[in-house]
Amino acid sequence: MRKAFFLVAIVLVTAGCSTITDRTSSVGSAAKELVSNAKYASLLVEIDYPTGYEPNADALAAFKEALTQVSGRDAAHILFAQDPSIPAETNRAYSYNDIQALENAHRDKHSGGDTAALYIVYVAGSSEKDTSDGKVLGAAYHGTSIVIFKGNIKANTGGGGLSTKPQEQYVERAVLIHEFGHAAGLVNLGAPMVRDHEDRMDDPAGRGHSTNPNSVMYWKVENTAGLASIVNCVTGACGADIPHQFDADDKADLQALRGR
């Protein structure tokens, strides 16, 4: 039996995401179909993951809520399908060719009929792009595809109480929503900017990020040095203050995209 229903990701060791252009389609190329019901009434989020490295349930719930706000669809038309079909290769440093191979082998759904499809693959290992300064937490790697490096997330998050690491759910929800934002064309990756809010000056991660530090699309959300200045571990909800929502400019861009 394929998939049951429901998804996320971010961390404390560096560059969290990248917007990678795949040979199949570029990030942002499917933006309108993801955020508008004009062509596809429903959105299906297909998630494959290794046993023991499943999506965090709270992060998935937050992600679904974000989709109801920006995908042009109500909750009844946003479906999640999950399957623990990915090998749990914890010691593997994945290249993006490796990730593409996993998608080729395991992805079941593509956009068609009345349903747009988004694919998210979780892996238990790390990224070949990891460095001693930071670990990759997630990436939008082509038009309707996202990878979440759950092994890196688990290694850099803590439990509840007064942990000195952010809790998994807060990191993962931010990464998931951030990477979906890239797939949806943010910032200036396919969604037209109503007001210029792309960070071209201070963003070491490259294109696609907001100038607003309170937006989920801000570059510091994906980077450990940045997170160190964001995360508050004084309370029992360490990491709850990591930005995880689209700001007014992000939402305006997505609204403009729907209207094109």
Secondary structure by P-SEA (a helix, b strand, c coil): cccccccccccccccccccccccccccccccccccccccccbbbbbbbbcccccccaaaaaaaaaaaaaccccccccbbbbbbccccccccccccaaaaaaaaaacccccccccbbbbbbbbbcbbbcccccccccccccccccbbbbaaaaaaaccccccccccccaaaaaaaaaaaaaaaaacccccccccccccccccccccccccccccccccccccccaaaaaaccccccccccccccccccaaaaaaaaaaaac
